Amino acid sequence: MIIRFQPFPADPWSGELARVERGINGLFGEFLGEAAGWQALPRVDVVDRGVEFVVLAELPGLKKEDLKIVVHGGVLKISGERKAPAKVEGSRWVRNEIGTGKFQRSIELPSEVKSGSITASLTNGILRVTLPKAEEARPREISIQ
């Protein structure tokens, strides 16, 4: 069973907030075009595992050749492009919600990382970037004398 994530507790205002959010998104979509919805993606999770950070990003339908990952100045940048599918001659869109175009997501890292040891993999539309922490950023147990 899939349950939609609701960031606000259920109350009389939550429906109103959703309506306002849809209105704002629609307004910006008119000014920015189809790419407006895609610009908010990819959604990411950042996990601190003590000795490393793990960043997970949703990138359905993309291949590793479509992506670029850069770490510089304490910021992880994930960028790429989702290309529009070829339209069949004589067809017309009934609904067209899948965003296309270029995107970039920047994530400020909470501490320094070992840039030479960073790894990345893309499996089933989830990008996983593992960023080992620099020695000085790792937690240390201090013995009492």
SULGIHU-V672583 format. One record per run of one state. SS is the DSSP state (A for helix, B for strand, O for the rest). FROM is the first residue (numbers start at 0). TO is the last residue. If there is no record, write none. Layout:
# SULGIHU-V672583
ss=SS from=FROM to=TO
ss=SS from=FROM to=TO
This chain:
# SULGIHU-V672583
ss=O from=0 to=10
ss=A from=11 to=31
ss=O from=32 to=33
ss=A from=34 to=38
ss=O from=39 to=42
ss=B from=43 to=47
ss=O from=48 to=50
ss=B from=51 to=57
ss=O from=58 to=62
ss=A from=63 to=65
ss=B from=66 to=71
ss=O from=72 to=73
ss=B from=74 to=81
ss=O from=82 to=99
ss=B from=100 to=107
ss=O from=108 to=111
ss=B from=112 to=112
ss=O from=113 to=113
ss=A from=114 to=116
ss=O from=117 to=117
ss=B from=118 to=122
ss=O from=123 to=124
ss=B from=125 to=132
ss=O from=133 to=133
ss=A from=134 to=136
ss=O from=137 to=144
